[in-house]
Amino acid sequence: MNNVDYDLYSVADILGNDGPFAESKPGFRERAEQQQLATAIEQCIAEQNILVAEAGTGVGKTFAYLVPAVTCGKRVIVSTGTRHLQDQLFHTDLPVVRQALRRTPKVALLKGRANYLCQHRLMKALQNPALREKKYTRQLDTIRNWSEQTQTGDISEVLDVPESSPVWSYVTSSDDFCRDHEPEDLPGCFVSKARKRAMDANIVVVNHHLFCADLALKEGSFGEILPDAEVIVIDEAHQLPETAALFFGKRLSSRQLFDLARDSQAEYLSEAPDVSEIRDRAATLEKAARDFRLCLGLEQQREAWAKVSELPGVVPALENLQESLELLYEPLDVASSRGKGIESCKRRCLAQLEVLEEYANNRDEQYVHWFETYRTGFSLNLTPQNVAKPFASALSQLSCSWIFTSATLAVNNSFEHFEAQLGIEETNELQVDSPFDYKKNAMLYLPANMPEPQAPMFDEAVLAVAEHVVNASQGRCFVLFTSYRALENAATVMRANCRYPVLVQGQMPKRELVEAFQSLGNAVLLGTNSFWEGVDVRGEALSVVIIDKLPFASPGDPVLQARIQGLQQNGINAFMDFQLPKAVLALKQGVGRLIRDVDDRGVLVICDPRLQTKAYGNTFLNSLPSMRMVQRPESVEKFFAV
C-alpha cells in the first residue's frame, strides 16, 4: 500500500493486514475486535453520539481510538488515567499512528500546574533557608541547570530528583501562587506555553485529574481545554467516577494551611515588612492547625466527621482554626495592593475560609463530610454523594462526541452501573472480548475447602495455597491482597520460607519493583490495590496471579458508608447495585494482569470461597474471561508440567 491515500480507506482497513500498521509496525497483527471497536468509534464521531465501549485485554483499544482521532479532522481531547499513561500516549503511541498514517495533526501534551516548573518560585526557593540542607541544595542545583535547557518545563524530564522530593512543592507552578500572572511574566511561563500549545493543537492529551478540574469549573463556563472540543475520548474510563468526585467536591488540608502561613510570612518580608500582623497571625494559624490535628487523636484514621464532632475539644479547635484564618485575612486584605504575592495569599485565605465555613456548618446532605488524619497532618473533605447530576449537566453543555472506553466497564455483560455513576443516558454500547485464547492458555484455580474470609485461619490457608502454587510455577507470581495487614503478614512468612525472590510493595518505587520482577524471571511480588491495575508484565516472568479475597470496598470507609445509606433511603439495594458492581470491576482489573500477550500462559488463583458459596459468585464468574476452572492442586502442577 505504498503511496496510498488512506483517506479512501475505512479505519477497519487501516488496521487490517494490508494496512499501514502492518507495513510499518513489526509484529502487528490484524485483530477483528480492534477493527470492530475502531469502526464504532469512527461512527460515534461522525454522528456526534456517546459510545460506552469495553475492550478486553489485548484488543488494542489505544490504536482503535487514535486512528479515528487522527483521521477525523476534528479537535480531539484524549484523557487517560495517569500521567504515566499520558506520557506513553503522547511520546510513544501517537507518533506511531501519525507516522503510519503519514498525517501530521498538531498534538499537545497538557498536565496540571504542579507538573511544570515555575521560574519565579525556583528563584525564591534558591534563597529559602528551609532548603539549606545539602541534599536539597544539590537537588535545587540540578533543577536550576535543567531549567536553563528545558523547552517544556515538564518536571518528568528531571530523572535525578525523586518525584517524592519535597523540593518540588517549592518550585512547581501553584494554582494558589500563579493564578494571576503579570503580563511580563507570561513569555517565560511554562504553564502558559503548554496551554497555548494545547489551544493550537488538533489533538490534546490530558489526564483525568486535569480533565475533571476543567469540567468542574462551574458558574456556566468551563476551563481552558474543553470549550472547543469536538471529540472527547475517555480512556481508562472506569477511573473517572472516583476522580470526578474529587473535583466536584471540596477539600481543605493542613498542607494548604501551612503553605499559606509560610507564603504569607515570606511575602510579608518582601512586600509589606511594616505590616507585622501578617507575620504574627500566620504563626498563629500554624499553631491552630497543629492544635486541631492533635485534637483528632494520635492514630491515623479516615472517618465521617460525625464520629468526632461530638468529642470534647474538637469543635472549639475547629472554631479556633476558622478564627485564625479570619484574623490572617484582615492584614492580608489591607496590604493586598502592595504586590502580587500578598494578593495571592489574600485570595487563598478567603478560599480556605469558605471551605472551612461550609465544612463547619455540616448541613448540605448532598455532600459527605469526612476527614483523614496522617502522621502530622489532616484533610477535611466534602465529597458529593454521587457525581451523576453535575457530570450529566456538564456533559449536556458540551456538544461533542464522547467515547468512554476501558478493559473493565461491564458487570455481568451490562454497563448499567458505570452509566448510572455518571448520569449517562441514550448511549451506544459495545463490548468487545479479548482476542486472547483464555480457554487454551489460562486456568482458573478455586482451591477447595477454603475457610470463609472472616475466619481466623483464612490468611494461613491463603499462604498454604500460595506456597504450593508458587512451587509449581517456580516463582513467576503476583500475590494480590485486599488489605495492607494481609500483605504485611504474608511478606513476613514468605520472606522466611519462600525459595524464590520475594518483592514487596513499598520496598522500592512501583516502576522499579516491576522492572526487578521482570529481570529476575522467577520472583514473587506481593502487592495491594496499586498493583491490581496499570501493571503490564508480558511473557513467562508472570505466569500466576493469586488473589486472596473478592475486592469489596472496606465497609468502614466514610464515603462508602454515606453512599450506602443514601441508596438505602431511596429504596435501592446498595449491595447489589453499588458494592457488588464495584467489586466485580476491581476483580476484573486484577485478573487482567495475568494474560498480556497472545502467547502468554498462566493460572489465576482466587482463594475466596464466596465465588462458589454465595449466589452473587456467578456475577463475578460471568464477568471474567471464559477459562477452564479447577479445584485440585494437581491440575495446577499439570498445567506447568506441559
Beta strands, then each sheet from edge to edge (+ up, - down):
strand 1: 50-55
strand 2: 76-80
strand 3: 107-109
strand 4: 203-207
strand 5: 231-234
strand 6: 250-253
strand 7: 302-304
strand 8: 367-373
strand 9: 378-384
strand 10: 401-406
strand 11: 428-432
strand 12: 442-445
strand 13: 477-480
strand 14: 502-504
strand 15: 524-527
strand 16: 544-547
strand 17: 602-606
strand 18: 628-630
sheet 1: 3+ 4+ 2+ 5+ 10+ 1+ 11+
sheet 2: 6+ 9- 8+ 7-
sheet 3: 14+ 15+ 13+ 16+ 17+ 12+ 18+
end
